[in-house]
Amino acid sequence: MSRTTPPRPLDVEAFFPELAEHRGTATRLHPRPGGPTAADSSVGGPLRWPADEPWPVCGEFHGVGEGRRPADVRRLRRLLSALGDRPRTERELVLIAELGRLHRMPDPLAPVPLIALAQLYRRDVPDLPPGPDGCDLLQVFWCPFETHGPGRYERELVLRWRRSAEVGRVLAAAPEPPVVGSEHLLPEPCVLHPQRVVVHQFAGLLPEGLCARLDAWDEANEAAARAAGTRPVDYQEDLSIPPGWRVGGFASWHATDPYPVDCPVCGTAMRLLLVIDSSEAGGGSWAPVEDRGGPVEWSSCPTWVQIGDLCELNVFDCPADPAHPPRWCIQ
């Protein structure tokens, strides 16, 4: 089933015509559990990866390399989904504890296979820019651990561009790490329902006078809605940037003050490439039409990927040369 973002509650450019200069588009990916193939854009699905090409690995030091086995993580998810909210039997509690047990890497110094997080075909995602030398397929990986070296807590994120038509025999089964540092680094296979939407710049990056007028407008809307007992329309929540996984558009800077994100190689101002979000919650008016009135699965975490405390990871690339390394920030 496709996913459709409802029309915005109002046309904000009718109130603030100058916002037309700060308008853009983004493609909401709407990942939902499914059975994607290597020929599909997906989160957590199999990749169109050449069988004769080495799989990317992380060679950093991950401490003792302690974590949970991927097969145990997947089995526990299936078990908890089947059990629902009913009380657990003693046997089920023992099994849950066993599947949640931590294990150590056989060799903590050995390179660790990266996790295939997502792959995106340009044919499916309107706002995905072309890759270097006309590449049309983006593959995204990250390390199964967030700790790299003594006292260094950060993510290892890798982007690979390729021409999909040039991939011959596809790798039958991707290698997996023996353990993952957190279950939230292991995505569930999800099919995508890409949809392009109109977005507007984050309020804090708009011209100062326009931002002040929007703040006053939001306050007036809130007061009127409070008097009427209705939900107010808010620029940032309803008219600017949608929640959820998306490609392109504008970054939200709701957790920190905005700061420049420049290419570490050439110094070019980088563009927002991909947003990896913990959920599609956080903006009621953005809920897909098809999900309204039913289970609130849309607002949970169908990918099982969680960034920090339900945050989002903004991934930036270099518009001058997409082959330059990406940068990212958490919001």
Salt bridges, closest charged atoms under 4 A:
GLU13 OE1 - ARG23 NH2 2.69
GLU13 OE2 - HIS200 NE2 2.90
GLU18 OE2 - ARG213 NH1 2.32
GLU53 OE2 - ARG160 NH1 3.79
GLU53 OE2 - ARG162 NH2 3.14
GLU60 OE1 - ARG152 NH2 3.03
ASP72 OD2 - ARG69 NE 2.94
ASP72 OD2 - HIS103 NE2 3.88
GLU92 OE2 - ARG86 NH2 2.50
GLU98 OE2 - ARG101 NH2 3.38
ASP124 OD1 - ARG123 NE 3.38
ASP127 OD2 - ARG196 NE 3.15
GLU146 OE2 - ARG155 NH2 2.73
GLU154 OE2 - ARG152 NH1 2.60
GLU166 OE1 - ARG163 NH1 3.49
GLU176 OE2 - ARG74 NH2 2.40
GLU183 OE2 - ARG68 NH1 3.50
GLU188 OE2 - ARG77 NH1 2.88
GLU222 OE2 - ARG226 NH2 3.53
ASP238 OD1 - ARG231 NH2 3.06
GLU280 OE1 - ARG28 NH2 3.80
GLU280 OE2 - HIS30 ND1 3.12
GLU280 OE2 - ARG32 NH1 3.31
ASP291 OD1 - ARG3 NE 3.06
ASP291 OD2 - ARG32 NH2 2.96
GLU312 OE2 - ARG246 NH2 3.29
ASP317 OD1 - ARG271 NE 2.78
ASP321 OD2 - HIS324 NE2 3.54
